Amino acid sequence: MEYTQERIATLHDFGGDPGRLDRLAAPLRETAVVVPMTAREHDSPAAAGVLAELERLDVAAVVVPVRAAPDRIGPVREWLASFDLPLSVLWCNAPAVEARFREAGLPNGAGKGRDVWLALGPAADAAEYVVVHDADAKGYEAEAVARLLAPLAAGYAFSKGYYARVEDGRLYGRLFRLLYAPLLEALADAHDAPVVDYLGAFRYALAGEFGVTAPLARRLRPPPAWGIEVGTLGDAFDHAGFEGTAQVDLGRHEHDHRAVAGESGLEGMSREVAAELLRVLEERGVAPDYGTLPDRYRGAGEALVDRYAADAAFNGLAYDPAGEREQVARYAASIRPPGEDSRLPRWVDAPVAPGEVLDAARPWRRAGTGAQD
């Protein structure tokens, strides 16, 4: 067990406190929880477990942005109706939403970042605090919301969850371990900049779980797809900084796993994550040498693979060094200038209002035993 502090406040789980949910006294009634979903999570055991756990909490709102085909959104809404939650469902790719985006000149590409952005405006209007987390965590416990809120109640503006990705006797969290960490290590060797130190202080920077105050939620500018976690850290650096940021131990999570190859796999995701990481750094004064960075990244990645192999052996875990080195080689092709900026605007500057999103997304709400369209 360790109790090391980073450059940001680090709240550990030392265990042995079964009453923590009550003791934390988190401001649940002043909180909106955002749980992005896609149609594939409809009626899945993991998503059902997450929603059932949220029923234990007396929160102000639960906002579920859903991306689904027209013939699937109805069944998804009906399934969500079975949970006793103060629920708003946003159909993220509803025709009216896409039309409103076109009218407002907003980026209209599909992706997790866009879905979360759609929910952040209504969530920030509904509560003083906003907690965002994924719907695919197996073994999820409602206490995670209270843990993410605890630093906010103590005066921090941004809290980030971290947890172990050890499943089925193996190390996971591959995109963080094999792309983000060695890329940032290579950059830190060449650039002495506060933003590099900030990004390096997070123990699991690509975790989807975070909490923010409502004012900060309105100032997030997420990219539309998989770079949302890194983009959020860049905004948090600007508006919360080291002193206003905390990270919280959420224990151990199990998630769905993706294949490595292909656009829908980790290889495709790596391009968006690397682009957003490099954009965050460039906008804050870091000028990477793209001629040497891929090779320096590969060197840092190779060294990390050796360390992961030692750690896995120490813990009796299966480990494939050759396969991990192959991933490092694949991800190296993602390291290039970030290209066109497709981020969504801050809600404080957005050409649409949260109420317009609620109307365009045709929200369905459930409160107590009643429901309405």
N, C-alpha and C positions, 0 to 999 in steps of 0.2 A: 504494500500500500504506500502511496506517495502523497505528499501534501505540498508540492512545489507550486509557487505562484509564478505566473508569467508576467509580461508587461501589462496585461489586463487582469482584472480581478478574476480569480479562478475559484469556483465554489465546488468543493469535492463531495463525493458521496462516501462517507466513512462507514456507512452501514449501521445496523443495530437500532433503528428508530422507526418502528412500525407505525407510530402516530404522526409521522412527519407531515402528512397532508393537512392535518388539523393544526399542527404547531406552526407551519409556515405562515398561516393567516394571510394567504395571497389574496389580492383584490379580485376575486373571481367574478363578483357581481358587476364589476366595472370592466370586464374583459370580453372581447369578441375573439373567437377561435376560428381561424381560416384553415380548411382542410381541402386542398385541391384534389380532384379526382378525374380519372378518365373512365370511359365506359367499361374498360376491362376490369376495373375494381368493383363493378356492380355485383353485389351479393357475394363478394369474396370473403373468406374467413378473416383475413387480416383487416380489411376495411370495416367489416361488421364488428370485429372486436374493438377497433378504435372508437366507433360511434357508440357502442354499448358502454365503453368506459367513460365517454364524455357525458353520458346520461347521469353519471354520479356527481357531476359538477353543476353548481348553480351559477352559470355564466350568463352574461347579458345576451349573447348571440353566438350562433354557430353559422358561419357562412361557408357554403360548399360550392366552389366554382367547378362546374362539370363540363368536360369536353366530350360530346357524344353525337353520333349521327341522329337525324330526325326520328328514325324508327326506334332508337334506343333511349332517348331522353325521357319518354313517358314511363317505361319500366323502371328506370333509375329513380325517378321522382317517387313512384309508388313504393319502391323499396325503402327509400329514405323516410317515407311517411311512417314506417313501422317503429321509428326511434322517437322517443319522447324528448325532443330537443327544441329550443327556440331557433328554428332553422330558417335560413334563406338559401335557396338554391339558385345559382346563376348558370344559365345555359350559355357558356362562353362563346360558342360558335352559332348562336341563334342568328337567323337572317337579319333581324333588326339590329343586333349588336354589330355585325359586320358592315351593314349599311351606315350606321352611325359613325363607325371608325372611318369609313371612306369619306363621309361628309366632313369630318373633323380633320382629315389628313393625317390620321394616326397609323402607325405600322399595323398591318392586318394579318401578320403571320401567326400561325398556331404555335402554341408551346406553353410549357409550365409557367414561364415568367409572365406571359400575357394573362394567363388565367389568374395567377396570384394578384397581379396588378388590378385586374377588374374587381377583385374582392377587397383589396386594401382600402379603397375609397369608402364603400359602404360600411366596412368594419370599423374604420376610424370614426365615422359619423355615429356609430352605434355604441361606442364604448371609449373609455379612457386609455385602455391598453389593448394591444392586438398580439395574439400568439398565432404563429403559422407552423403547421407541421404536416408531414406526409400521411397518407392513408394506408401505406403498405407495410407498416411496422408490425411484425408478429410479436406477441407478448407485450403490446403497448399497455401502459398504465396511466390512468388519469392524473396521477401525481406529477407526470412530466409537465403538465400545464402549470401547476403550482410552482414547480421548480424554476421554470422559465420566468415566472412572474416575480419570484422572490427578489431578484436583483432590482427589478423595476420598482417594487414597493420600497426598496432601500435607497432609491434616488438615481439609479443608473437608467440610461435611456435606451440601451440596447443590450440584449442578452442572447447568447448563442449556445445551443446545446452541443454537447459532444458525448460520444459513447464508443464502446468497443465494437468493432466489426469482426468478431471471431465466431464463425458458424460452421457446423458440420466438421469440426476439427481442422479448419483452414482459416487463413487470414483473408478477409475481404476488404472493402473500402479501397478497391484497386485504383480508381481514378485519383483519389486523394494521395494514396501512398506512392503511386508510380508516375503521376503527372504533376499534380500541384506541388507536392513537397519537394521533389528534386528540382523542379523549375524554379521555385522560389529560393531554394538553396543556391542555385547557380546565380540567380540575380542578386542575392544578398552578398555574395562574394565580390561582386563588381560595383554595387551601389549602396552607399551609406545614406539611406533615406528613411524618414519616420514611417512612411506608408509601407515600406518593405518589412520593417520591424512589426508593424501592426498586423499585416497579413500573416506573418509568421508566428504570431502569438496564439493562434487558434489551433486547438488540438485536433479538431475535425472540421476544417473550414468548409467542406462541401456537405455538411449535414443540412437537411432541409428544415430543421427545427430552430425557430428563433422567436424572441419576444421584443416588442417595441412599444414605446409610448405612441399615442395617437398622433401627436405632432410630427414625430419622426416617420411614422407610417406614411404620412402625406408627402414626405420628402424623398421617398425611395424612387429610384429610376431603374427598374429592372429591365434587362434585355428580354426579348419575348420568349426565349427558349431556355436552354440548359445552363446558361451563364448566370442565372438569377442569384445563386448563393454567393458567388464572387462579387457580382455587382452590388449586392446588398452590403457586403463588407466595405466596399469603396465608399458608399454613401454613409455608412456608420462611422467610418474614419473621419469624414468631413463634419458630420453633425453631432457625433457623440465623442469621438476621439478616445484616447487611452483611458482617460479618467471617467468617461461615461459608459464604458463597455465592460461587460462581464461575460464569462462563459461558465456553463453549468453542467456538471456530470449527470447524464441521464442513464447511466448504467450500461446496459448491453442491449443492442437492438439487432433484430434479424429482418432483412428486407428481401424483396425479390431481386434476383440477379440477372444481369444482361450478358449477352455474348460480347466478345471483344470486337470482332470484325463487323464492318458495315455501318451504314449511316444511322441505323437504329440501335447500334451497339455502342460500346464504350469508345471505339475509335471515332465514330461520328460525334459523340458527346465531347470528346477531348478537344476537338477543333473549337467548339463554342466556349468551353471552359477556358482554354488557353487564350483565346481572343479576348475574352472579358477580363481575365487577369492582366493581360498586357495593356489593355485599354485603361484599366484602373490605374496602373502604374504610370503610363504615358501622361494621362491627364493631371497627374500630381507630380510632374517634373522628372520622372525617371525616363531616360532615353536608352533602351536596350540596344546592344550591338547585335543585330539580327544575323550578321555574318558569322559570328562565333557562338551565339547562344545555343543553337541546337546541339553542337558538340559538347559544350559545357554542361548542358542539361543531361545528355547521355552519360557523361562522366559521373555526375552526381547521382543519376539513377542507378548506374551499375554499382556504385558504392553502397547505396541504400539496399539493393537486392542482397548484397552480402550480409548486411546487418539484419534484414528481415529473416534471412535463412538461419542465422544464429539464434534469433529470438524464437522462431518457429521450432527449431530443434530443442531449445531449452524447455519449451512448453509441450513437447510431444505432438506438435501439429504437422500435418502433411504440408509440404512446400515444394514448388516446382520452380527452381531458379531459372532454368532455361526458358520456361514459359513467361516468367515475369520479365526477363531481359527482352524477350520478343515484344512484349507490350511496350516497354520503354522505347524500343526502336520504332514501333508503329506511332507512338505518340509524338516522337521527335518531329514527324512531318507536320504536326499541328502548330509548331512554333514558328510563327511568321507575323508580320504586322497585322493588327486587328481588323483593318478594313473599315467598311462603312458602319457608322453608328446607327443602330436600329432600336435603341432604347426607347421606352415609353416615357412620357413626361412625368414630372412630379405631380401629384394630385393638386397641389396648391397652384400649379400653372396649367392644369389640363383644360383643353377646350370642351370637355364634357363634365357634367356634374355627377356625383354618385347616384343621385335620384334618377338621372337619365339612364344610367347603367342598369339599375334595378328594373326600370320599366322596359328597357330594350331586351333584357335577358329573361323577361317574363318570369319573375321570381315566384316561387311557391313557398309559402311559409306554414310552419306548424308551431303552435303555441298551446301547451297543455293538450287537450283532447280535440281541439278544433283546427281546421286547416282552411286556407283560402288561396285562390290564385290572384 
